[in-house]
Amino acid sequence: MKKITALVLSLVMALGLVACGSASENNASNNAQASTEQGASVETVSNIKAGFIFLHDENSTYDLNFLNAAKEACEKAGIEYEIKTNIPEGQECYEAACELADNGCNFIFADSFGHEDYMIEAAKEYPEVQFCHATGTKAHTEGLDNYHNAFASIYEGRYLAGIAAGMKLNEMIEAGEITEDQAKMGYVGAFTYAEVISGYTSFFLGARSVCPSATMEVTFTGSWYDETAEKEGANKLIENGCVLISQHADSMGAPTACETAGVPDVSYNGSTASACPNTFIVSSRINWVPYFEYCFDCMNNGTAIATDWSGTIETGSVVLTDLGSAAAEGTQEAIDAASADIVAGNLHVFDTATFTVDGAAVTSYMADVDTDANYEGDHEVIVDGYFSESGEGFRSAPYFNLNIDGISLLDTAF
């Protein structure tokens, strides 16, 4: 496999940069947009009309990332599309999916975990329509030809972002700003779901790979998007002595708290360089354009869309922003080296030699891969000395949920 270069890993999110400040809220829960603009470099696809369902709108960095990818992919291919924003994780999702299908959409995509059951309900009602869902877990057990899950190995992107954090900690130690035992990071998470646990653990392991004394505290908000709660969470972590903050939550709450406090920050789903010029280090994100283009190609060619699809660094689905002004010297080189090792298969993020649980090595673990009411482990996921996570393993969505040593959870109510 070819080596991933700094250029690929330093992709500037031309469409996904987080602007300074917030746009006004979109009051229409069924805000629909349509476009038939044709891109010059991609062959026009004539037999597809796409519909997209988003939990929030452009004010959410998570949803903005999907919005930009949907528009880019559709406009390149000349596909007509409709977008519905601010669709809750409830019956409203089913109603939105049905409305899109009735409007002629034969490809319908939803972006939030809680949308899944309602997308499945709609898929059963409209068997001629392809329904695709990000972060979901049930496609491989539902057995529907027209329902599909998709994700990407974002834990690898978070690991690389963690390396940037660890390099910053080392810089602070060398400058005498902190001691080695003060290299404590903070992390603002949304929920105690496997997706969030996988994300903050991979970030921590990336940091500790270059700064062995690093520790981390995690707080949860109970919401994917709550600017006030995320800001309060970041401030709590800073008050607890955390000297660097990251997040798996979708607002500018944590980054702006860091900018105010002068604390270095690793954001998610977009660069915060314009709003936080003094504290932004880097951000990782999933680039959804390759998935949408893959689906369009499948439909255009009459081939089946994968039940579970997972993008990678190599497919351009896992990307990092340019480094911010707060990044330490040598960070890009460290990221490039680790990225090349990941792509070559020489580095696995959840290598069991790099972490312990309650002081013991993990030699076997049954993960809850097949979602059911019992929430019991059903697949052995320790393979060749590493935890075989999502894209490497049994479904596209993450299922890593171990609480490893070095990470302290301040609350687990969510």
C-alpha positions in Angstrom: 0.0 0.0 0.0 1.3 3.4 -0.8 2.4 5.6 2.0 0.0 8.3 3.1 1.6 11.6 2.7 1.3 14.8 4.7 -0.8 16.2 2.0 -3.5 13.6 2.4 -3.5 13.8 6.2 -3.5 17.5 6.1 -6.6 17.9 4.1 -8.1 21.3 4.6 -11.9 21.0 5.2 -12.8 23.5 2.5 -16.4 22.7 2.9 -16.4 21.8 6.6 -14.6 24.6 8.5 -16.3 25.7 11.6 -17.0 29.4 11.3 -16.3 31.8 14.2 -19.6 32.2 16.1 -22.9 30.5 15.5 -25.4 31.0 12.7 -29.1 31.5 13.7 -31.1 28.3 14.4 -33.2 26.9 11.6 -36.7 26.9 13.0 -38.2 24.6 10.4 -37.8 21.0 11.4 -38.4 19.8 7.9 -36.2 22.2 6.1 -35.9 20.7 2.6 -33.3 21.8 0.0 -33.0 20.6 -3.6 -30.2 20.8 -6.2 -29.6 19.5 -9.7 -26.2 21.1 -10.2 -23.8 18.9 -12.2 -20.1 18.6 -11.4 -17.7 18.7 -14.3 -15.4 15.9 -13.2 -17.9 13.1 -12.4 -20.2 11.3 -14.8 -23.8 12.2 -14.4 -26.0 9.6 -12.6 -29.5 9.8 -14.0 -31.4 7.1 -12.1 -31.0 8.4 -8.6 -32.7 11.0 -6.4 -31.1 11.2 -3.0 -32.7 12.2 0.3 -30.9 13.1 3.5 -32.1 13.2 7.1 -30.0 15.1 9.6 -30.4 15.3 13.4 -29.5 19.0 13.6 -28.5 21.6 11.0 -25.3 23.5 10.1 -24.9 24.8 13.6 -23.8 21.3 14.6 -20.3 20.4 13.5 -21.3 16.8 13.2 -24.3 17.5 10.9 -22.4 20.2 9.0 -19.8 17.6 8.0 -22.6 15.4 6.6 -24.4 18.3 4.9 -21.2 19.4 3.1 -20.4 15.8 2.0 -24.0 15.2 0.7 -24.0 18.4 -1.3 -20.5 17.7 -2.7 -21.2 14.1 -3.8 -24.6 14.9 -5.3 -23.5 18.0 -7.2 -20.5 16.2 -8.6 -22.7 13.5 -10.0 -25.6 15.8 -11.1 -28.0 14.1 -8.7 -31.2 15.8 -7.5 -31.4 15.7 -3.8 -33.5 16.8 -0.8 -32.2 17.6 2.7 -34.2 17.5 5.9 -32.6 19.0 8.9 -33.5 19.1 12.6 -35.2 15.6 12.5 -35.3 14.1 16.0 -34.5 10.5 16.9 -38.2 9.5 17.0 -41.2 8.9 14.8 -40.3 12.2 13.0 -37.5 10.3 11.3 -39.8 7.6 9.9 -42.2 10.3 8.7 -39.3 12.2 7.0 -38.1 9.0 5.4 -41.5 8.2 4.0 -42.0 11.7 2.7 -38.7 11.6 0.9 -39.6 8.2 -0.6 -43.0 9.6 -1.7 -41.2 12.5 -3.3 -39.3 10.1 -5.5 -36.0 9.6 -3.5 -34.7 6.1 -4.1 -31.6 6.6 -1.9 -32.3 7.8 1.6 -29.6 8.4 4.3 -29.8 9.3 8.0 -26.9 10.5 10.1 -27.7 9.9 13.8 -27.6 6.7 15.9 -31.1 7.1 17.2 -32.6 7.3 13.7 -31.9 3.6 13.0 -35.1 1.9 14.1 -37.2 4.4 12.2 -35.1 4.0 9.1 -35.6 0.2 9.3 -39.3 0.7 9.6 -39.3 2.8 6.5 -37.1 0.4 4.7 -39.6 -2.4 5.3 -42.4 -0.2 3.9 -40.5 0.9 0.8 -38.5 -2.2 -0.4 -37.6 -0.5 -3.7 -35.7 2.3 -2.0 -32.2 2.0 -0.6 -31.9 3.2 3.0 -28.4 3.9 4.4 -27.6 4.9 8.0 -24.4 6.2 9.6 -23.3 4.8 13.0 -26.0 2.1 13.1 -25.5 -1.5 14.3 -28.5 -3.5 13.0 -28.1 -3.9 9.3 -26.1 -7.2 9.6 -28.8 -8.8 11.7 -31.9 -7.3 10.1 -31.4 -9.1 6.8 -32.9 -6.4 4.6 -31.6 -6.1 1.1 -32.4 -2.4 1.1 -31.0 -1.3 4.5 -27.3 -0.7 5.1 -25.0 0.7 7.8 -21.9 2.7 7.2 -19.0 4.2 9.3 -15.3 4.7 9.0 -12.2 3.8 11.1 -12.3 7.2 12.8 -10.7 5.7 15.9 -7.5 5.7 13.7 -8.0 9.4 13.0 -8.6 10.1 16.7 -5.4 8.1 17.5 -3.5 10.4 15.1 -5.1 13.5 16.7 -4.0 12.0 20.1 -0.5 11.9 18.9 -0.8 15.7 18.2 -2.1 16.1 21.8 0.8 14.0 23.2 3.3 16.1 21.3 1.8 19.2 22.8 2.0 17.7 26.3 5.7 16.9 25.7 6.3 20.5 24.6 4.7 21.8 27.7 6.7 19.5 29.9 10.0 20.5 28.2 9.1 24.2 28.5 8.6 23.7 32.3 4.9 24.7 32.0 3.8 21.4 33.6 5.6 18.4 35.1 5.3 14.9 33.7 2.7 13.9 36.3 0.6 16.9 35.4 0.1 15.7 31.8 -3.6 15.2 32.4 -6.0 15.7 29.5 -9.7 16.2 29.6 -12.4 14.9 27.3 -16.0 16.0 26.8 -18.1 13.1 25.6 -21.8 12.9 24.7 -22.9 9.5 25.9 -21.3 6.3 27.4 -21.9 4.5 24.0 -19.2 2.3 22.5 -18.7 4.9 19.7 -17.7 7.5 22.3 -15.7 5.1 24.4 -13.8 3.9 21.3 -13.1 7.5 20.3 -11.8 8.8 23.6 -9.8 5.6 24.2 -8.1 5.8 20.8 -7.3 9.5 21.4 -5.8 8.6 24.8 -3.7 5.8 23.4 -2.4 8.1 20.6 -1.3 10.7 23.2 0.3 8.1 25.5 2.2 6.6 22.5 4.4 9.7 22.5 3.8 11.0 26.1 3.8 7.9 28.4 2.9 9.9 31.5 -0.4 11.1 30.0 -3.7 10.5 31.9 -7.2 11.6 31.1 -10.5 12.5 32.7 -13.8 12.2 30.8 -17.1 13.9 31.5 -20.4 13.3 29.7 -23.2 15.7 28.7 -26.0 13.3 27.8 -26.5 15.1 24.5 -24.8 15.1 21.1 -25.3 18.8 20.9 -25.6 21.1 23.9 -23.3 24.1 23.7 -23.9 25.1 27.4 -23.3 21.6 28.8 -20.2 21.1 26.6 -18.7 24.4 27.7 -19.5 23.6 31.3 -17.9 20.2 30.9 -14.7 21.7 29.5 -14.5 24.3 32.3 -15.0 21.5 34.9 -12.1 19.6 33.4 -9.9 22.6 33.3 -10.7 23.4 36.9 -9.7 19.8 37.7 -6.3 20.5 36.3 -6.6 19.1 32.8 -4.1 21.0 30.6 -5.5 19.9 27.2 -9.0 19.2 26.1 -10.7 17.2 23.4 -14.3 16.1 22.7 -16.8 13.9 21.2 -19.7 16.4 21.1 -20.9 18.6 18.3 -20.9 22.3 19.4 -18.3 24.9 19.8 -18.8 24.9 23.6 -15.6 23.1 24.5 -13.3 24.8 22.0 -14.5 28.3 23.0 -14.1 27.4 26.7 -10.5 26.4 25.9 -9.8 29.6 23.9 -11.1 31.7 26.8 -8.9 29.8 29.3 -5.9 29.5 27.1 -5.9 25.7 27.2 -4.8 23.8 24.0 -7.7 22.0 22.3 -8.2 19.1 19.9 -11.6 19.5 18.3 -13.7 17.1 16.2 -15.4 17.3 12.8 -13.8 20.6 11.7 -11.1 23.1 12.2 -11.8 25.7 14.9 -8.7 27.7 13.9 -10.7 30.8 13.0 -12.7 30.9 16.3 -9.9 29.6 18.5 -6.7 30.8 16.9 -4.5 30.5 20.0 -5.5 27.1 21.2 -6.5 24.9 18.2 -4.2 22.0 17.6 -5.9 19.7 15.1 -9.2 17.9 14.3 -10.1 14.6 12.8 -13.3 13.8 10.9 -15.0 11.3 8.7 -15.2 12.4 5.0 -18.5 10.9 3.8 -18.1 11.8 0.2 -16.4 8.5 -0.7 -19.3 6.5 0.8 -22.0 8.5 -1.0 -20.1 8.1 -4.3 -19.8 4.4 -3.6 -23.5 4.1 -3.1 -24.3 6.1 -6.2 -22.0 3.9 -8.2 -23.6 0.7 -6.9 -27.1 1.9 -7.7 -26.0 3.2 -11.2 -24.3 -0.1 -12.0 -27.0 -2.3 -10.5 -24.7 -3.8 -7.8 -25.6 -4.4 -4.1 -24.6 -1.8 -1.5 -22.6 -3.4 1.3 -24.6 -4.3 4.4 -21.8 -2.8 6.5 -19.3 -0.4 4.9 -16.3 1.1 6.6 -14.0 3.7 5.1 -10.3 4.1 6.0 -7.5 6.5 5.9 -6.4 5.0 2.6 -9.9 5.6 1.0 -9.8 9.2 2.0 -12.7 8.6 4.5 -10.6 9.4 7.6 -8.9 12.8 7.5 -7.2 15.4 9.6 -7.3 19.2 9.3 -4.2 21.3 8.9 -2.4 21.8 12.2 -3.3 24.9 14.2 -0.9 27.4 15.7 -0.9 25.6 19.0 0.6 22.4 17.6 4.0 21.4 18.8 7.0 21.3 16.5 7.4 17.9 14.9 3.8 17.0 15.1 3.1 16.5 11.4 6.1 14.2 11.1 4.9 12.1 14.0 1.4 11.9 12.5 2.7 10.9 9.1 4.9 8.1 10.5 2.0 6.6 12.5 -0.4 6.9 9.6 1.9 5.0 7.3 2.2 2.3 9.9 -1.5 2.0 10.3 -2.1 1.8 6.5 0.7 -0.8 6.2 -0.9 -2.9 9.0 2.1 -2.5 11.3 0.2 -0.5 13.9 -3.2 -1.4 15.4 -4.8 1.3 17.6 -6.1 -1.1 20.2 -2.9 -3.2 20.5 -3.4 -5.1 23.8 0.3 -4.6 24.6 -0.4 -0.9 25.0 -3.1 -0.9 27.7 -4.5 -2.8 30.7 -7.8 -3.1 32.4 -7.8 -3.1 36.2 -4.0 -3.7 36.0 -4.3 -6.8 33.8 -3.6 -7.5 30.2 -6.6 -8.3 28.0 -6.2 -11.6 26.2 -9.8 -12.4 25.4 -13.0 -10.3 25.1 -16.5 -11.0 24.0 -17.9 -7.9 22.5 -21.6 -7.1 22.0 -21.6 -6.9 18.2 -25.0 -8.2 17.4 -27.4 -5.7 18.9 -30.2 -7.4 21.0 -32.1 -6.9 24.1 -29.6 -8.8 26.3 -26.6 -6.6 25.5 -24.4 -9.6 25.9 -21.0 -10.3 24.3 -21.4 -12.5 21.2 -18.1 -12.2 19.3 -14.5 -12.8 20.4 -12.7 -9.6 19.3 -9.1 -10.1 20.5 -7.3 -11.2 17.3 -3.6 -11.5 16.8 -2.9 -9.4 19.9 -5.2 -6.5 19.3 -8.9 -5.6 19.8 -10.3 -5.9 16.3 -12.5 -2.8 16.1 -15.4 -2.1 13.7 -13.8 -1.7 10.2 -11.2 -4.3 11.1 -13.8 -6.7 12.4 -17.4 -7.6 12.5 -19.5 -4.5 11.7 -19.0 -0.9 10.6 -20.0 0.8 13.8 -17.6 0.7 16.9 -18.1 -1.8 19.7 -15.0 -1.1 21.8 -16.3 -0.5 25.3 -13.5 -1.4 27.7 -12.6 1.0 30.5 -8.8 1.0 30.3 -6.3 2.1 33.0 -5.2 5.7 32.8 -8.7 7.1 32.0 -11.0 8.3 34.8 -14.7 8.7 34.2 -16.1 11.6 36.2 -19.7 10.5 35.6 -21.4 7.6 33.9 -25.1 8.6 34.1 -25.4 8.9 30.3 
